[in-house]
Amino acid sequence: MALEQLRSRWEGLLPPLLRRLSWVSVDAMTWAALPVGLAAAWLIATATNDASGALRLVGGALLMFLAMLIDGLDGAMARSRGSVSRWGDMLDHTIDRLLDTAWVLALAYNAAFCGDAAFGWLAAWFTLMGSYMGTQAQAVTGARNYRGFSRADRMVLTLLAVLLTAALIPSGNAVFGTAPAPLDSIPITPLSAMVLVSMFGGIWTFLVRFRQAGRDVRALDAEDPLPQAGDGA
């Protein structure tokens, strides 16, 4: 979507930074996003509805943003060095999926602002399924499918939800009420709303990408069929 289009602009600002990071390996940069992102998840999941919790949420948002920056740097580093590899692509996607899951679960597990593990795991499942269709399309056709609710969109909205919650805590307005049955055990907050957005965004993304991937794969099958049993006998 629109936020994905900012990637090329961001990479245009990178050359000076990449020169300063010439001593860092691409794999090390990719791995670095994982502990930073997990630390962000821990801060968000353990934030309470008080001043201390607000600071945790701000800290979690800052670490999330740092993990996103690191995630954007490793690919640029690989391209600038002419060291793009299949291993690097697989590692990057794997860590992205781990952090996607950790961040959705952090929102859902937060006892003060959501506190429903089942809701979180369901949202994480659909989030992963949406991402799966993009990477599976790439594996089969060679072209990445970015349609639907992109990772960049989800991350920006998650950051906004976390920061909004932190901003509302001092006034006592971070919890708006409770959800209607059967979700009446879940408070209505920016964090619980973002879990819901992630869940439906994942469903929509899966359906949109599945439809497009189906067309692309059928066209590829028609153009270049796979070898069949008995061919060449």
C-alpha positions as CSV (number, residue, x, y, z in Angstrom):
1,M,0.0,0.0,0.0
2,A,1.0,3.7,0.3
3,L,3.6,3.0,3.1
4,E,5.4,0.4,1.0
5,Q,6.0,3.1,-1.6
6,L,8.1,5.0,0.9
7,R,10.7,2.2,0.9
8,S,12.5,3.6,-2.2
9,R,12.7,7.1,-0.7
10,W,14.0,5.7,2.6
11,E,16.7,3.8,0.8
12,G,17.7,7.0,-1.0
13,L,18.8,8.4,2.4
14,L,20.9,5.4,3.3
15,P,24.3,5.7,1.6
16,P,26.0,7.8,4.3
17,L,24.7,5.5,7.0
18,L,25.7,2.4,5.1
19,R,29.2,3.7,4.7
20,R,29.5,4.1,8.5
21,L,28.2,0.6,9.0
22,S,30.7,-1.0,6.6
23,W,32.2,-3.0,9.5
24,V,28.9,-4.7,10.4
25,S,28.0,-7.9,8.5
26,V,24.6,-8.2,6.8
27,D,23.6,-11.3,8.8
28,A,24.5,-9.5,12.1
29,M,22.3,-6.6,11.2
30,T,19.4,-9.0,10.4
31,W,19.8,-10.9,13.6
32,A,20.0,-7.6,15.6
33,A,16.3,-6.8,14.9
34,L,15.2,-9.9,16.9
35,P,16.4,-9.0,20.5
36,V,15.5,-5.4,20.0
37,G,12.0,-6.4,18.8
38,L,11.5,-8.9,21.6
39,A,12.5,-6.3,24.2
40,A,9.9,-4.1,22.7
41,A,7.3,-6.8,23.0
42,W,8.2,-7.4,26.7
43,L,7.9,-3.8,27.6
44,I,4.5,-3.5,25.9
45,A,3.1,-6.7,27.4
46,T,4.1,-5.8,30.9
47,A,3.0,-2.1,30.8
48,T,0.4,-1.1,33.5
49,N,-2.2,1.6,33.6
50,D,-0.1,4.1,35.4
51,A,2.8,6.5,34.9
52,S,5.3,3.6,35.0
53,G,3.3,1.7,32.4
54,A,3.2,4.8,30.1
55,L,7.0,4.9,30.2
56,R,7.1,1.2,29.3
57,L,4.8,1.8,26.4
58,V,6.9,4.7,25.1
59,G,10.1,2.6,25.5
60,G,8.4,-0.3,23.7
61,A,7.4,1.9,20.8
62,L,10.9,3.3,20.5
63,L,12.4,-0.2,20.4
64,M,9.8,-1.3,17.9
65,F,10.8,1.6,15.7
66,L,14.5,0.8,16.1
67,A,13.8,-2.9,15.1
68,M,11.9,-1.6,12.0
69,L,14.9,0.6,11.1
70,I,17.3,-2.3,11.5
71,D,15.0,-4.5,9.4
72,G,15.1,-1.9,6.6
73,L,18.9,-1.6,6.8
74,D,20.0,-5.2,6.2
75,G,18.5,-5.5,2.7
76,A,20.0,-2.1,1.7
77,M,23.4,-3.2,3.1
78,A,23.2,-6.5,1.1
79,R,22.3,-4.6,-2.1
80,S,25.0,-2.0,-1.7
81,R,27.7,-4.6,-1.1
82,G,26.5,-6.9,-3.9
83,S,25.9,-9.7,-1.4
84,V,22.2,-10.4,-1.8
85,S,21.6,-14.1,-1.0
86,R,18.8,-16.6,-0.6
87,W,19.9,-17.2,3.0
88,G,19.6,-13.6,3.8
89,D,16.2,-13.4,2.3
90,M,15.0,-16.4,4.2
91,L,16.5,-15.2,7.5
92,D,15.0,-11.8,7.1
93,H,11.5,-13.2,6.5
94,T,11.8,-15.6,9.4
95,I,12.7,-12.9,11.9
96,D,9.9,-10.7,10.5
97,R,7.4,-13.4,11.2
98,L,8.8,-14.0,14.7
99,L,8.5,-10.3,15.5
100,D,5.1,-9.9,13.9
101,T,3.8,-12.7,16.2
102,A,5.6,-11.3,19.3
103,W,4.1,-7.8,18.8
104,V,0.5,-9.0,18.3
105,L,0.8,-11.2,21.3
106,A,2.3,-8.5,23.4
107,L,-0.7,-6.3,22.7
108,A,-3.1,-9.1,23.6
109,Y,-1.3,-10.4,26.7
110,N,-1.1,-7.0,28.3
111,A,-3.4,-7.5,31.3
112,A,-4.3,-3.8,31.7
113,F,-5.3,-3.0,28.1
114,C,-6.5,-6.4,26.6
115,G,-5.6,-9.5,28.6
116,D,-7.0,-12.2,26.3
117,A,-4.4,-14.8,25.1
118,A,-6.9,-16.6,22.9
119,F,-7.8,-13.4,21.1
120,G,-4.1,-12.7,20.6
121,W,-3.2,-16.1,19.2
122,L,-6.1,-15.9,16.8
123,A,-5.0,-12.5,15.6
124,A,-1.4,-13.7,15.3
125,W,-2.5,-16.7,13.3
126,F,-4.3,-14.6,10.7
127,T,-1.5,-12.1,10.6
128,L,0.9,-15.0,9.8
129,M,-1.4,-16.4,7.2
130,G,-1.5,-13.1,5.3
131,S,2.3,-12.9,5.4
132,Y,2.5,-16.5,4.3
133,M,0.6,-15.9,1.1
134,G,3.1,-13.2,0.2
135,T,6.2,-15.3,0.7
136,Q,4.6,-18.4,-0.8
137,A,3.7,-16.5,-4.0
138,Q,7.3,-15.4,-4.1
139,A,8.5,-18.9,-3.7
140,V,6.4,-20.3,-6.5
141,T,6.3,-17.4,-9.0
142,G,9.4,-15.5,-8.1
143,A,7.4,-12.3,-7.6
144,R,6.5,-10.9,-4.1
145,N,2.9,-10.2,-3.5
146,Y,2.4,-7.0,-1.4
147,R,-1.4,-6.6,-1.8
148,G,-3.6,-6.2,1.2
149,F,-2.7,-4.9,4.6
150,S,1.0,-4.6,4.4
151,R,3.5,-5.2,7.3
152,A,4.5,-1.5,7.1
153,D,0.9,-0.4,7.5
154,R,0.4,-2.8,10.5
155,M,3.6,-1.7,12.2
156,V,2.9,2.0,11.9
157,L,-0.7,1.5,13.2
158,T,0.7,-0.6,16.1
159,L,3.2,2.2,17.0
160,L,0.4,4.7,17.0
161,A,-1.8,2.5,19.2
162,V,1.0,2.0,21.7
163,L,1.8,5.7,21.8
164,L,-1.8,6.8,22.0
165,T,-2.3,4.5,25.0
166,A,0.7,6.0,26.7
167,A,-0.6,9.5,26.1
168,L,-4.1,8.7,27.5
169,I,-2.8,7.0,30.7
170,P,-2.1,10.3,32.6
171,S,-5.7,11.5,32.1
172,G,-7.2,8.1,33.1
173,N,-8.8,7.7,29.7
174,A,-6.8,4.8,28.3
175,V,-9.7,2.4,28.8
176,F,-12.9,3.3,27.0
177,G,-15.1,0.5,28.4
178,T,-15.6,-3.2,27.7
179,A,-16.4,-5.0,24.5
180,P,-19.8,-6.4,23.9
181,A,-20.5,-10.2,24.5
182,P,-18.9,-12.6,23.8
183,L,-15.8,-10.4,24.2
184,D,-17.1,-8.6,27.3
185,S,-14.0,-9.7,29.2
186,I,-11.8,-7.5,26.9
187,P,-11.4,-3.8,27.6
188,I,-11.8,-1.4,24.7
189,T,-8.4,0.3,24.3
190,P,-6.1,1.3,21.5
191,L,-4.1,-1.9,22.1
192,S,-7.1,-4.3,22.0
193,A,-8.4,-2.4,18.9
194,M,-5.1,-3.0,17.2
195,V,-5.3,-6.7,17.9
196,L,-8.7,-6.7,16.2
197,V,-7.3,-4.7,13.3
198,S,-4.4,-7.1,13.0
199,M,-6.8,-10.1,12.9
200,F,-9.1,-8.7,10.2
201,G,-6.2,-7.2,8.3
202,G,-4.6,-10.6,8.2
203,I,-7.9,-12.3,7.0
204,W,-8.3,-9.6,4.2
205,T,-4.6,-9.8,3.2
206,F,-4.8,-13.6,3.0
207,L,-7.9,-13.5,0.7
208,V,-6.5,-10.8,-1.5
209,R,-3.1,-12.4,-1.9
210,F,-4.6,-15.9,-2.4
211,R,-6.7,-14.6,-5.2
212,Q,-3.8,-12.8,-6.9
213,A,-1.4,-15.7,-6.4
214,G,-3.9,-18.1,-7.8
215,R,-4.2,-16.1,-11.0
216,D,-0.4,-15.8,-11.2
217,V,0.3,-19.5,-10.6
218,R,-2.3,-20.7,-13.1
219,A,-0.9,-18.4,-15.7
220,L,2.6,-19.8,-15.0
221,D,1.3,-23.3,-15.2
222,A,-0.2,-22.6,-18.6
223,E,3.0,-21.0,-19.9
224,D,5.5,-23.4,-18.3
225,P,3.8,-26.7,-17.1
226,L,5.6,-28.8,-14.6
227,P,7.0,-32.2,-15.8
228,Q,4.4,-34.9,-15.5
229,A,4.9,-38.6,-14.7
230,G,5.7,-40.5,-17.9
231,D,7.1,-37.4,-19.8
232,G,9.9,-38.4,-22.1
233,A,9.2,-42.1,-21.8
